[in-house]
Amino acid sequence: MPRFAAACVLALAFQSPSLAQAPVAHAPGSPAAAPSFTTEIMPLLTKAGCNQGACHGKGQGQNGFRLSLRGFAPEQDYKWITREFDGRRIDRTVPAASLLLRKAIADSPHEGGKLFAPGGREYELLLAWIGAGYPGPAKDEVKISKLELTPAAAVLKPGEEVQLVATATFADGSKRDVTWLTKFDSNDAAFLQVSPGGKARAVRNGASAVRAMFLTEVAVTVFSMPYDRQVDPKRYEGGNNFVDTHVFAKLKELRIEPSDLCSDEEFVRRLFLDAAGILPTAEEVTAFVADKTPMKRAKLVDAVLARPEFTDYWALQLGDLFQNRKERDHDVRGTKGVRQFHEWLRQQVAANRPWNELARDVLTASGSNSESPAVGYYVVTVGEQRHADRSDAPESVAQSFLGIRIGCAKCHNHPLERHTQDDFYHFAAYFSRVKLDRKDAKSGATKLSVSHPDQNQNKSPVGVSQPRTGMFMKPQPLDRTPNDVKPTDDPREVLAKWVTDPANEYFTGAMVNRVWRHYLDVGLVEPVDDLRATNPPTNPALWAALKKEFLDSRYDLRALMRAVLNSRTYQLSSATRGGNATDARFYSHYYARRLPAEVMLDAICDATAVPDKFDGYPLGLRAVQVPDPGTASYFLRTFGRSERVTACACERASDVSLPSVLHLIVGETVANKVAAGGGWLAKHLAAEKDDDKLMDALFLRALARTPTPAERAKVKDLLKDAPRDEVYRDLFWAVMNSKEFLFNR
C-alpha cells in the first residue's frame, strides 16, 4: 500500500444522496450542539491526512474526490462532501451507511485503507455530524485566536515519552482541549518522533521540536535530549562576549564539548575570507602572528570591517538579496541599470547605513531607475505585470525583508504557519498602487509611480480582490494589526513603517539570521529565510540576544558582525573533539565550508597573480565586484553563483559537485594560472633561489601558514629527482586543489 494512502480518510465518488442542512445555532462543543463542521470535522480530516497534497488535497483531487489543501476553504469542502455527485457521499436516512464512514472503516474499498475503528471517537464524531443533519460552516462561528502546547519545552532521555496537550483559545475567550483533533508533526524524526495523538518520544541525543496545527493556528514544543557523558565544566569557560554565554550554555545543556580556540593563522585567513572575501597577504599573516598584544584579534576585526573589500563583498550579498539582475525577457534597465543599483548598494555599505533605513529606501523607491536605482528592485520583482499585487513583489518582499515564505498562501493557507490565503492578499494590497512605466533602456528610463493601473480608480479604497472568495482585501500586515491606508497614500510607506518597526521581530530576526549564517555557516533558523513559529531557532536565548544587540545598535550591521566575529564561538577551531564530531547545529566548532563561487575565483586569481577578464569590465576587476550575475563565466556558473531569479537564499549553491571538482583538477582555470609566464610563481621561481623561502612564500600566500616539517621534507625529496619549475608548478596546483585552500576552515 502506498505510504500516502494511509493518511486518506474520505470516500470517493458514487456515494449516497442527501440534502444540505442549515447549520445549528448551538455553540460548538456544548452538549446540545451538533458537531461543528469548521472546528471539529475539518480538523479531523486534516489530522487524518485526507486533505493533504498526497491524497484528496491536490488540485484535481484523487479518484473523483477533492478537498481544499489542509482545509483552507471549508465552504468549498462542505459543498464537495455533501452536494457533489448529487450528495451520494452522505446517507441521510441511515447515517452509518454513508460512504464517508464506510470508506474510513474499510467497510467499502478504500485506497487509504482502514483509519477509523467502528465505535471509535473519530467514527462517532462523523456519525453524530451526519445524524444531526451535517450542518455546514456557520458565518457567526467564533474563530480561533491562539493554539498552545503544554509542556512548551521538555528535557528527555532517548526512549522517554511525554504526552502533549493542545489547547485552543477562541476569540470569545473560551478554551478547549483539542489534542485529539490536532495534527502533530516532528521537525526532525531522526531525533524526535510524535504519534498522531500527540505523544512525543525521544529517539536520540540532540534537540528538535514538535509542531502542532489546529485550524489556522500553530504551536511548537521544543525538546532537548542531552548526551549521557561527562564534560569538564572548564570547557565551557573563557567566553569573549554574550554570544559565547548563550552558545556555551546550550552546549552545556546538551553536554556537547566545544573545540579549542583556532590558531592565529587559521583566524586571519578565516576572517579575511568570511568578512571581505579575500585572502590575506603573506605580509599581513606574518605581522598578525608576530603581534603579541592581547587585543590583536579585535583590532584585526575592526581593520577588516573598515576595508574597501568588505564593502565590495557585502554589496554583492545585498545584490543577491535584492535580486539585482537584468531581466531575462524584455529587459528595461540593461547592464547600466544593474550597475547603478549595485553602486548605490555599495555606497550604502560604505556609509554603514542602518539596515532599517536602507530597507525603507528600497521598499518605497519611486521615480526613474536612473535617478533612483533602488527602483530596480521593483523592475525585476514586478516585471511586466500590470498589477503589481499579482506579481512576485509581495512574496519577494516578505522573504527578503522578513524571512517569511508566504508564496504558498497565494493559493491556499500556509501548511506550516498561521498565514492564510486572506493574509497573503491583505499583504499584496500594499503593492496595488505600484505602477511601472516600462521603457526599453534605449528609449529612456523606466519610472515607478504610485497609482492604480487604472487612474480612474485612484480615489477608490486601496485593496485587492481575493480570487477565491471575491472579498475585498484592504492592506494589512502579516501580524494582522489594523492600519489605515488612504487612497492618497503610498501604501508602501505604511508597509515600510510596519516592516522596520523595532517591535517587528521578523525584520530584525531575518537579517540577524542571515549574518549569523554567513559567518557560522548554519543559521539559528534553517532554512535561513524561513522564519515561522513552527521552525524555532536552535538556541532561543542567543536568538533573542542577537536581535537585542542589533536593535540596541540601531540596526548597525558592522556592530552586529563585530559581536559575532569577536566571539570565542566564531574563533573555535574547525578540528573536532570526541564529544562534538557529529554536531552540526549548535556551534561547538567552526563549520568548514566551501568558498563561494566569486570568493574562490578571486582567491585563485590573487594567489597566482593572474586576474580573470570579464566581458565589459576592465582587467583586474574582481569577481565579487561584478554587478551583473548574467556576466559570462563558466567558473562562476559551475560553482553556484546566485542567478538572483528569486528571493530564496537557496539560489546560491555551496555544495561540492562532480563538475566543479573536475574543473579544478583538469580544467583551465587553475592549471593555466599556475603556469602563466607573468604569474606569481614564474616570477618567484626566477627571483628566489632559496627553496625554504620559496615554500614559505607559496604556503603563506595560499594557506596563510608555512609548510609543516613533513610537507617541507616531501618537497625537498621531489626536488632531488625532478626539475625545480616542474616541482613547484605541481606543488602550487596541489595546494590550490586542497581542501585547505578551497574551504574556509
Secondary structure, DSSP 8 states (H G I E B T S, - for coil): --GGGGG--S--SS------B----S-TTSTTS---IIIIIHHHHHHHTTTSTTTTTSTT-BTTB---GGGS-HHHHHHHHHTHHHHTT--SSSGGG-HHHHHHTTSS--TT---S-TTSHHHHHHHHHHHTT-B---TT---EEEEEEESSEEE--TT-EEE-EEEEEETTS-EEE-GGG-EEEES-TTTEEE-TTSEEEE-SSEEEEEEEEETTEEEEEEEEE--SS---GGGG----SHHHHHHHHHHHHHT-----B--HHHHHHHHIIIIISS---HHHHHHHHH---TTHHHHHHHHHHTSHHHHHHHHHHHHHHTT----SSS-SSHHHHHHHHHHHHHHHHHTT--HHHHHHHHHT--EETTTSGGGHHHHHHHTT-SSGGGSSHHHHHHHHHH----GGGGTS--SSSS--HHHHHHHHGGGTTEEEE---TTT---EEEE--SSGGGTTS-S-EE-TTT--EE----TT-------TTS-HHHHHHHHHT-TT-HHHHHHHHHHHHHHHHSS-SSSSTT---TTS--S-HHHHHHHHHHHHHTTS-HHHHHHHHHTSTTTTB-SS--TTTTT-SSS-SS---EE--HHHHHHHHHHHHT-----TTS-TT--GGG---TTS--HHHHHTT----SSS-GGGS--S--HHHHHHHHHSHHHHHHHH-TTSHHHHHHHH---HHHHHHHHHHHHHSS---HHHHHHHHHHHHHS-HHHHHHHHHHHHHTSHHHHEE-
